[in-house]
């Protein structure tokens, strides 16, 4: 069971690291855009929304070319 316990602790650590990274990027003062190969917005932070004047849901339904 030691191995099983290690896996759970490792997975929990990874999940916590991912949450911390997402929270950090969400709260940056700089705009952050994740864009797919076909120019679709995949993820944007608050600063990106504010700088472009769109809500997050609006941007996630747009491509770069529509801005």
C-alpha positions as a printed NumPy array, in Angstrom:
array([[  0.   ,   0.   ,   0.   ],
       [  2.963,   2.332,   0.252],
       [  3.078,   2.662,  -3.534],
       [ -0.668,   3.391,  -3.672],
       [ -0.27 ,   6.032,  -0.981],
       [  2.632,   7.603,  -2.88 ],
       [  0.555,   7.789,  -6.068],
       [ -2.318,   9.516,  -4.292],
       [  0.029,  11.993,  -2.594],
       [  1.841,  12.616,  -5.893],
       [ -1.445,  13.161,  -7.77 ],
       [ -2.664,  15.52 ,  -5.04 ],
       [  0.618,  17.435,  -5.265],
       [  0.316,  17.716,  -9.038],
       [ -3.292,  18.889,  -8.779],
       [ -2.331,  21.513,  -6.209],
       [  0.542,  22.699,  -8.403],
       [ -1.834,  23.003, -11.374],
       [ -4.343,  25.007,  -9.29 ],
       [ -1.577,  27.319,  -8.105],
       [ -0.304,  27.852, -11.661],
       [ -3.806,  28.591, -12.967],
       [ -4.546,  31.007, -10.112],
       [ -1.243,  32.772, -10.7  ],
       [ -1.849,  33.179, -14.432],
       [ -5.459,  34.241, -13.898],
       [ -4.357,  37.064, -11.61 ],
       [ -1.396,  38.387, -13.602],
       [ -1.565,  42.036, -14.599],
       [ -0.356,  41.044, -18.086],
       [ -2.69 ,  39.514, -20.659],
       [ -2.304,  35.779, -21.183],
       [ -3.802,  34.02 , -24.203],
       [ -3.667,  30.318, -25.046],
       [ -4.445,  29.972, -28.73 ],
       [ -5.004,  26.829, -30.803],
       [ -3.419,  26.078, -34.17 ],
       [ -6.555,  27.342, -35.896],
       [ -6.355,  30.676, -33.986],
       [ -9.185,  29.832, -31.553],
       [ -8.807,  31.181, -28.025],
       [ -8.458,  28.211, -25.67 ],
       [ -7.877,  30.102, -22.412],
       [ -7.562,  33.769, -21.453],
       [ -6.994,  35.517, -18.147],
       [ -8.828,  38.519, -16.655],
       [ -6.286,  41.01 , -17.942],
       [ -6.767,  39.708, -21.497],
       [-10.522,  40.187, -21.208],
       [-10.129,  43.694, -19.815],
       [ -7.56 ,  44.739, -22.412],
       [ -9.748,  43.588, -25.307],
       [-13.1  ,  44.565, -23.797],
       [-14.692,  41.102, -24.047],
       [-15.913,  38.638, -21.443],
       [-14.09 ,  35.323, -21.045],
       [-16.985,  33.418, -22.624],
       [-17.034,  35.793, -25.595],
       [-13.303,  35.396, -26.237],
       [-13.447,  31.617, -25.909],
       [-15.979,  31.585, -28.734],
       [-13.811,  33.739, -31.021],
       [-10.673,  33.448, -33.081],
       [ -7.77 ,  35.872, -33.133],
       [ -8.911,  37.023, -36.559],
       [-12.252,  38.211, -35.143],
       [-10.63 ,  40.721, -32.802]])
